Amino acid sequence: IVGRSINVSFVLAEEVHFYSNKVGTLPDGNTGVVNVGVGLTLNSSSNNRIGGTTAAEGNVIGSHGTNGILMVENSSNNSVGYNSIGVGLDGTSNIGNSYSGIFITGANTGNSIKYNRIANNQTGIELSPTSGIPTQVSILENSIFDNSFLAIHLVGATKNDIGDADTGPNNLQNTPEISTITYMGGDQIEITYAVPSSVTNSAYPLWIEFFGAANGQGKFFIDSDTYTAPGVKTITMELPSGYDPADYENIVATATDANGNTSEFGVNVSYTLSVTQFENQMVKLYPNPVADKLFIQSPSSRRFNLKLVNSLGQLVMSQQSHSASAELNLSSLSSGLYFLNIADDNKNSQTIKIIKN
């Protein structure tokens, strides 16, 4: 299925099962072709399955000019499972979609995104309040990597707020904050973390998923934990037998509340660097929002690579800092949302949303 502005369109669909298709590619599922618009749209459509419950039922959806999958207009209780979105059937071929792998907007609830590979898009999964606020979108056990912005973007979310009182897509659920990761020998690691969400603002218990990170995005699912009450918790997890250590040098996590609201990925944390150390030792940014100059400061003298991209995924500025402070002059940029990626030589990285006034 190739070449149209919307390759697959479901309007007022109910209980449709769409599976084992190649959307936007040649029959091999690895070679993309030119598609000017959306791969698959669910418009006012609920209770449908895109993909299924096994890998054999998964679709390949890629190489589209906008989104791979688009859900709009009160499309609720749909499941998206075992699909390859922006990545070929072989798990490596780049057939990225130009905007989001999955884009959801509208006052819909109860959609499930599980067991998918989502890569090479501008944003992996984006929940937007543009035409209504989507909530209870559960994003579980996916492999999300190599997207140029964020793996999961809840539009309106910034850094974790105290108590998680803000609202928006997926209730802007706060992310887990990992304080330490300790290698215990063999296949075991110990993780200490907390989720700063009060019981009045998040439905407990929370479901916490941990991943081996690639560029701050959750590529390799490790395991999950049930978080029953606010506070610091330490758990022990086993990495997969025969694992490649490089795949698990850095860990990220998501939180999903009891109503199915999944957070963005938290800060990428290495075995040797806690999230507190990362924030204190790596960088501080101010002001944000910014009108002219953005100041970047670290208490230690280390090298940092800075890359600023706009909301279209275009690189607008890059700079390398060899000292404890740097500044970016943003005065010539248009107002809007930007993403600043900060990476150091120890493979610690973080992407921060910047608002330009």
N, C-alpha and C positions, 0 to 999 in steps of 0.2 A: 504494500500500500504506500504509494509515493506521490509526491509532486503537488498536492493540492494545498489550499490555505488552511483547511482542516482535514486531515486525512481520515479520521474516524470521529463521527459526531453522534452523541447520544443526547436526545432531547426528550424529556418526560419519560425516560426509560426506567423500568422497574424489573429487578431480578434477572438482569442480563449477565451472562457469563462470557467474557471476552478473553480468550486464552490462546497461547501457542502461536501468536502472530508476529510478523516482522513489519513494523511500522516505520517507514522512513529509510529503509535499507534495502539492499539487494537480498535475494533469497538466502545468502550465506549468513545473514544476521550480523555481519562484521563490517560491511562496506556501505557507508552512507551515501545518499544521493541528495540533490538539492530539493528541499522542502521549505516553502516560503513562510508557512504559518505554524499551526499547532499540530502535534501528533494526534492526541486524543482528547476530546472535550466531553465532560459530563455537565449538562445544562439542565437544571431542575430535575435531576435524576438521582434516585436513591435506591439503596439495597442491591447494588450491582457488585460484581466481582471482576476486577481487572487483573488478570493473572489467575492465581488460585492458591491452593494449599500445598503444592509440590513444585519442584523446580521444572518439571516437565510441562506445567501449565503456564509458565512465565512467558511474557511477551518481551520483545526487544523493541525499544522506542527511542529513536535518535535522529540526529541530523536535521532538526527543525529550526526554523528562523526565529521562533519565539519559545514556547514551552513544550516540553514533552507531553505532560498531562496537565490539563486545566479543569478545575472544578469550580463552577459558578452557580449562582441562583439557587440557593437552598438545596444543594446536593448533599444528602446526609446518608450515613450508615453504609457507605461504600467501602469495600476493601481493595487494597492495592498490594498484591503479594507476589513475591518471587520473580519480579520483572527486572530486566536490565535496562536502565534508563540513562542514556548518554554514553554507555559503554557496550561493546559488542558482546555477542553470545560467548566469545572466547574469554571474556573477563578482562581484556586488556585493550582491545581496539577502541580508539577515540572516535566516537560518533556523537559528540556533545551537542546538546541543544543550546541555542544562543542565549536564552534567558534561564528559566528554572527547569530543573528536571520535573518537579511537580509544583504547581502553583495553585493555591486554594484561596478563594475569597468568597464572601457571602455569608449570611447568617445560617451556616449549616453546622451540624454536630455529628459526632460519632463516626467519623471516617477513620479508617485504620490503614497504616502504611507499615508493612512488615516484611522482613526477609528479602528486601530488594537490594540490588547494586545500583548506586546512583553516583555517577562520576562525570567529570569533564564538562559540566554545565556552568553557567555563570553562578547560580545558586542551586544547591541540591534540592532543598524543599523550602518553599516560601509560603508563609501564611500572612495574608494581607487584609486589612480592614477596609479596602477601597470600596467595596459594595456590600458591606456587612461583615460582622466579626465572626470568623470561624473559631470554634472551640471544640474541645474534646477530640482533637486529632491525635491519635496515639501513633507514635513513631518508634517502632521497636525492632531491635535486632537486625537493622539494616547495615550494609557496608556502604558508607558514604565517604568519598575521597576525591581529591584532585578537582574540586569545583573552585572557580576562581575567586568567589566571594566567601560566603559562609556555607557550611554544610546544611544547617537548619537556620532559617531566618524568621523570627517572629517580629514582624514589622512593628516598631514602637519600643522594643526591648532595648535597654542599655545595660549597664553594669547592674548586678544584683542590688535591688533596693531592700531596705531594712524591713523585714517581716513579710516581704512579697505582697505589698498592698496595691501595687498598680494593676491595671486591667487592660486587656486587649486580646489579640489572637492567642488562643490557648492560655488565657488568663495571664499572659506574660510570665509563666512559671519560672521561678528562679532556678538557676543551675546548681549542681553540686559543687562544693568548694573542697578540693582535695588539699590536705595540709601536708601529708607525708606519704611516700611510697617506699617500702623497704623490701629488698630482695631477700627471701628467706632460705634460698638454696633449692636445688631441684627445679620444680615447676612452680613454686609458690612465691607469691608476693603478698605483702601486707599493706593495706590501704587505710589511712585515717582520713575521714571526710565529714562534712556536715552540709546540710541544706538550710539556708536561712529563710525558711518559710514558716510562718506561724500557723497554728491549727485553724485560725479564723480566716486565713486567706488561701489555704491549700487543703484539699480533701485528703486526709491521711487514711491508710499508709501510702507512702510514696514508693514507686518502683524505680530503683536506680540501676542504670546499665553502664558498664565500664567497657572501654574499647582501647585497643592499641591504636595510636593516632598516627596519621600521615598528614603533616602540615596542619596540625590542630583539628583534623576532622576524623571522625570515628570510622576507621576502615575495618578493624579486626575485632569483632565482638568477643569479649572474654567471658563475662558472667554478669549476673544481676544480684541485687540485694534488696530486701524489704526494709524500708526505713520507717519505723513506727511512730517516732516522736522527734521533735526538734532537739538538737544536741550533737555533740561530737561522737562519732562511732568508728571503731576499728574492726576491720574484717580481714580474713585471709582468703585469697583466691588462687586457683590453679590455672596457669597458662596451658594452652593445648600441648599435648605430648609431641615432642619433636619440633617445637616452635623455633622460628628464626628470631633470635634476640633483637635484631634490628626492627622487627615489626612491633615490638612492645617496649621500646626504650622510653616512649612517652605515652601517657594515659590521659584519656578524656572521659567524661561521663555526662549522661542526661538524667533528668528526673521526670517521672510521669506520675501525676497525682491519681487518686482513686477514681476520678471522673474521666481519666484518659487524656489529660492535658500534658503534653510533652514539652520540655524546655528546649532551648538551644543547647549546643555542647558547651560545657564549661571550659575553663582555662586549661590549656595543654600543660601537663606537669610531667617532668622527668623523674627517674628514680633518685636523682641526686639533688633535685631542686623542688622545694615545696611551693604551693601557690602563693603563700605569703612572701617567701623569698623572691619568687618570680616578680611579684608586683613591686616589692620594695627594692630589689637589686637590679631589676632590668630597666624599667622606665616608669616615669609618671608624665602624663600629658596635661597641658593646660594652655589656654582655656578651651573648653568644649561645652557648648558651641563656640566657634571661633570666627572672628571677622577678618583678621589679617594674618598675624604670625601665630603659629602653633609651636609651643615650646615642649621639647622632649628632654627629660632629665633622668639621669641614673646616678646613684651614689657611688658607683664603681666605674673605673675607666675601662670600658670594653668596647669592642666594635659591634655596631648594629647596622643592619640593612633595613632601610625604610622604603616601602612601596605604597603609594597612594593610588587607588583606583576609584573611578566614578561609578555611578549607579548602573552604567551600561557595561561595566567590566573593563573599561579602557584605562590603561596605565597613564596617569596624568603627571606623576612626579615620582622620582626615585632618588635616594640619597644614602650615602654611607657615612656613619659617624664614627670617628676614631677616639672620641673623648666622652666624658660623662654627660655632656649636654649637646643638644642640636636644636635647630629651629627650621621650620618649613614656612616659607612665605606663601600664603594661600590667597593673597589679595587679588590676584588676577583670575581666580576660579569663580565660576558661577555659584550661586547659592544652591544648596541641596545636600544630599547625603553622600558621603564618601566612606571608603574603608581603608584604614591604614594597617598594613601588615608589618610587624616588627619581628625580626629574627636575629638571634645571636649565633656565635660560632659553636655553641653547645647544643644546637638543634632545638632550642626553646623558641617558640613562636607564639604570637598572639595577634588576632585581627580585631581591631577596635573601630567601632562606628564613629565617624566624625561628622558633625553638622556644621556646615559653612553658612554663616549668615550673610 
